[in-house]
């Protein structure tokens, strides 16, 4: 059981780090998107690409939230 709890903790820690990284990248992309919209002469494709990247990061973060919840539920079952 102790090994199982260690694995749960390790997985949750890794997920937390991954989510932090995703939010950092998303914030950087949003900043780049805002900047690109202010720069004259920038084509519309740049903001759209950045917006799509932000949407995908939100989707991935949502999936990681679901995985974290599943790990927490399994951890409670094996408590």
N, CA, C and O of each residue as an XYZ file, in Angstrom:
316
protein
N       0.818     -1.202      0.000
C       0.000      0.000      0.000
C       0.856      1.259      0.000
O       0.532      2.234     -0.678
N       1.935      1.241      0.749
C       2.782      2.428      0.803
C       3.316      2.771     -0.582
O       3.393      3.944     -0.948
N       3.689      1.740     -1.357
C       4.176      1.996     -2.719
C       3.081      2.601     -3.585
O       3.343      3.488     -4.396
N       1.856      2.121     -3.413
C       0.727      2.668     -4.167
C       0.498      4.126     -3.840
O       0.263      4.936     -4.736
N       0.565      4.470     -2.553
C       0.390      5.867     -2.151
C       1.510      6.734     -2.700
O       1.280      7.875     -3.101
N       2.722      6.195     -2.719
C       3.853      6.933     -3.261
C       3.632      7.199     -4.748
O       3.921      8.292     -5.235
N       3.121      6.202     -5.467
C       2.847      6.377     -6.890
C       1.775      7.430     -7.118
O       1.890      8.243     -8.036
N       0.726      7.425     -6.286
C      -0.322      8.441     -6.401
C       0.277      9.828     -6.186
O       0.007     10.755     -6.950
N       1.087      9.961     -5.145
C       1.693     11.261     -4.841
C       2.597     11.715     -5.972
O       2.586     12.886     -6.353
N       3.370     10.798     -6.504
C       4.276     11.112     -7.603
C       3.496     11.549     -8.839
O       3.852     12.529     -9.493
N       2.438     10.821     -9.149
C       1.618     11.153    -10.317
C       0.960     12.510    -10.149
O       0.938     13.313    -11.083
N       0.421     12.772     -8.961
C      -0.235     14.062     -8.715
C       0.770     15.200     -8.783
O       0.460     16.277     -9.294
N       1.959     14.970     -8.276
C       2.999     15.993     -8.323
C       3.391     16.288     -9.769
O       3.528     17.447    -10.159
N       3.567     15.240    -10.550
C       3.902     15.413    -11.966
C       2.810     16.134    -12.721
O       3.092     16.987    -13.563
N       1.563     15.801    -12.427
C       0.440     16.484    -13.070
C       0.411     17.953    -12.693
O       0.161     18.815    -13.535
N       0.668     18.233    -11.429
C       0.684     19.623    -10.974
C       1.744     20.434    -11.701
O       1.501     21.569    -12.110
N       2.922     19.840    -11.857
C       3.998     20.525    -12.575
C       3.627     20.736    -14.039
O       3.880     21.803    -14.600
N       3.030     19.725    -14.654
C       2.625     19.843    -16.059
C       1.577     20.937    -16.229
O       1.626     21.711    -17.185
N       0.636     20.994    -15.302
C      -0.408     22.016    -15.381
C       0.186     23.408    -15.194
O      -0.201     24.345    -15.892
N       1.117     23.550    -14.263
C       1.787     24.844    -14.070
C       2.499     25.277    -15.347
O       2.424     26.437    -15.750
N       3.192     24.325    -15.978
C       3.893     24.630    -17.227
C       2.917     25.049    -18.319
O       3.181     25.990    -19.067
N       1.794     24.351    -18.408
C       0.787     24.684    -19.416
C       0.260     26.091    -19.192
O       0.120     26.860    -20.143
N      -0.032     26.434    -17.946
C      -0.561     27.770    -17.673
C       0.485     28.848    -17.943
O       0.139     29.943    -18.386
N       1.761     28.553    -17.681
C       2.831     29.506    -17.997
C       2.927     29.736    -19.504
O       3.030     30.874    -19.962
N       2.892     28.645    -20.269
C       2.966     28.758    -21.728
C       1.735     29.473    -22.261
O       1.834     30.314    -23.154
N       0.583     29.138    -21.712
C      -0.657     29.783    -22.153
C      -0.597     31.289    -21.897
O      -0.996     32.081    -22.752
N      -0.105     31.681    -20.739
C       0.009     33.110    -20.427
C       0.965     33.796    -21.403
O       0.701     34.910    -21.855
N       2.061     33.137    -21.722
C       3.011     33.705    -22.683
C       2.375     33.831    -24.063
O       2.570     34.835    -24.748
N       1.619     32.819    -24.472
C       0.943     32.875    -25.771
C      -0.097     33.985    -25.812
O      -0.238     34.679    -26.819
N      -0.816     34.146    -24.722
C      -1.826     35.204    -24.675
C      -1.156     36.576    -24.754
O      -1.668     37.481    -25.412
N      -0.017     36.728    -24.087
C       0.729     37.979    -24.170
C       1.234     38.230    -25.581
O       1.169     39.353    -26.081
N       1.734     37.186    -26.217
C       2.210     37.316    -27.596
C       1.059     37.655    -28.535
O       1.216     38.438    -29.472
N      -0.094     37.058    -28.271
C      -1.271     37.342    -29.097
C      -1.672     38.808    -28.955
O      -1.931     39.481    -29.953
N      -1.724     39.294    -27.737
C      -2.102     40.693    -27.505
C      -1.102     41.633    -28.174
O      -1.491     42.635    -28.775
N       0.175     41.310    -28.069
C       1.203     42.140    -28.691
C       1.082     42.114    -30.215
O       1.200     43.149    -30.871
N       0.849     40.940    -30.764
C       0.761     40.831    -32.223
C      -0.433     41.598    -32.771
O      -0.392     42.099    -33.894
N      -1.501     41.690    -31.973
C      -2.678     42.440    -32.412
C      -2.404     43.938    -32.423
O      -3.029     44.677    -33.183
N      -1.469     44.392    -31.583
C      -1.155     45.823    -31.495
C      -0.152     46.262    -32.557
O      -0.105     47.434    -32.932
N       0.645     45.318    -33.034
C       1.673     45.665    -34.015
C       1.011     45.824    -35.378
O       0.319     44.926    -35.857
N       1.232     46.962    -35.982
C       0.624     47.188    -37.293
C       1.320     46.334    -38.343
O       2.516     46.054    -38.250
N       0.553     45.932    -39.331
C       1.096     45.152    -40.427
C       1.161     43.661    -40.161
O       1.557     42.898    -41.042
N       0.782     43.228    -38.970
C       0.793     41.793    -38.679
C      -0.454     41.181    -39.295
O      -1.564     41.679    -39.103
N      -0.268     40.128    -40.013
C      -1.408     39.445    -40.619
C      -2.304     38.831    -39.570
O      -1.888     38.589    -38.438
N      -3.535     38.583    -39.960
C      -4.505     38.004    -39.023
C      -4.144     36.578    -38.636
O      -4.616     36.074    -37.616
N      -3.319     35.927    -39.433
C      -3.020     34.525    -39.148
C      -2.253     34.348    -37.838
O      -2.441     33.342    -37.153
N      -1.398     35.295    -37.477
C      -0.618     35.154    -36.238
C      -1.533     35.123    -35.016
O      -1.428     34.196    -34.213
N      -2.436     36.113    -34.842
C      -3.328     36.034    -33.683
C      -4.198     34.775    -33.684
O      -4.478     34.215    -32.624
N      -4.617     34.336    -34.849
C      -5.449     33.118    -34.917
C      -4.664     31.886    -34.492
O      -5.174     31.029    -33.770
N      -3.429     31.809    -34.942
C      -2.585     30.670    -34.553
C      -2.371     30.670    -33.043
O      -2.467     29.625    -32.399
N      -2.082     31.841    -32.478
C      -1.868     31.937    -31.036
C      -3.150     31.624    -30.273
O      -3.109     30.970    -29.231
N      -4.284     32.085    -30.786
C      -5.565     31.796    -30.131
C      -5.839     30.296    -30.134
O      -6.284     29.744    -29.128
N      -5.575     29.635    -31.258
C      -5.780     28.186    -31.340
C      -4.854     27.459    -30.368
O      -5.260     26.487    -29.731
N      -3.613     27.927    -30.253
C      -2.677     27.310    -29.306
C      -3.195     27.445    -27.878
O      -3.101     26.503    -27.091
N      -3.743     28.616    -27.540
C      -4.311     28.827    -26.202
C      -5.496     27.903    -25.965
O      -5.640     27.343    -24.878
N      -6.341     27.741    -26.968
C      -7.497     26.850    -26.837
C      -7.045     25.414    -26.605
O      -7.615     24.707    -25.774
N      -6.028     24.985    -27.334
C      -5.524     23.626    -27.165
C      -4.915     23.431    -25.781
O      -5.087     22.377    -25.170
N      -4.208     24.438    -25.286
C      -3.647     24.340    -23.936
C      -4.750     24.264    -22.894
O      -4.622     23.535    -21.910
N      -5.835     25.008    -23.096
C      -6.983     24.920    -22.180
C      -7.569     23.519    -22.200
O      -7.924     22.971    -21.156
N      -7.668     22.938    -23.397
C      -8.214     21.584    -23.535
C      -7.309     20.579    -22.819
O      -7.796     19.711    -22.095
N      -6.008     20.694    -23.019
C      -5.060     19.784    -22.369
C      -5.118     19.950    -20.853
O      -5.089     18.964    -20.117
N      -5.200     21.187    -20.391
C      -5.292     21.431    -18.946
C      -6.557     20.796    -18.383
O      -6.534     20.241    -17.284
N      -7.658     20.871    -19.124
C      -8.903     20.234    -18.691
C      -8.745     18.725    -18.581
O      -9.227     18.112    -17.628
N      -8.076     18.132    -19.550
C      -7.833     16.690    -19.504
C      -6.951     16.320    -18.318
O      -7.186     15.308    -17.657
N      -5.938     17.135    -18.050
C      -5.079     16.872    -16.890
C      -5.862     17.000    -15.589
O      -5.613     16.256    -14.641
N      -6.807     17.938    -15.536
C      -7.676     18.057    -14.359
C      -8.469     16.775    -14.153
O      -8.612     16.299    -13.027
N      -8.987     16.214    -15.254
C      -9.749     14.971    -15.164
C      -8.875     13.827    -14.668
O      -9.313     13.016    -13.853
N      -7.646     13.759    -15.156
C      -6.721     12.714    -14.713
C      -6.398     12.894    -13.234
O      -6.361     11.924    -12.478
N      -6.166     14.139    -12.827
C      -5.864     14.404    -11.416
C      -7.037     13.996    -10.529
O      -6.834     13.434     -9.453
N      -8.250     14.272    -10.970
C      -9.438     13.877    -10.211
C      -9.536     12.357    -10.124
O      -9.851     11.812     -9.066
N      -9.267     11.677    -11.227
C      -9.310     10.213    -11.225
C      -8.263      9.645    -10.271
O      -8.536      8.683     -9.552
N      -7.079     10.226    -10.261
C      -6.028      9.767     -9.341
C      -6.457     10.000     -7.900
O      -6.254      9.137     -7.046
N      -7.045     11.152     -7.622
C      -7.513     11.446     -6.264
C      -8.580     10.455     -5.834
O      -8.576      9.989     -4.695
N      -9.499     10.129     -6.744
C     -10.553      9.165     -6.422
C      -9.969      7.787     -6.145
O     -10.387      7.112     -5.204
N      -8.995      7.362     -6.965
C      -8.351      6.067     -6.737
C      -7.587      6.068     -5.414
O      -7.569      5.074     -4.687
N      -6.963      7.195     -5.123
C      -6.211      7.320     -3.877
C      -7.151      7.169     -2.683
O      -6.809      6.512     -1.700
N      -8.332      7.774     -2.769
C      -9.318      7.667     -1.686
C      -9.798      6.232     -1.534
O      -9.994      5.756     -0.416
N      -9.991      5.530     -2.670
C     -10.434      4.136     -2.631
C      -9.404      3.244     -1.948
O      -9.750      2.296     -1.243
N      -8.130      3.565     -2.171
C      -7.057      2.737     -1.611
C      -6.538      3.277     -0.291
O      -5.676      2.671      0.346
N      -7.089      4.458      0.128
C      -6.694      5.186      1.319
C      -6.162      4.398      2.399
O      -5.804      4.943      3.443
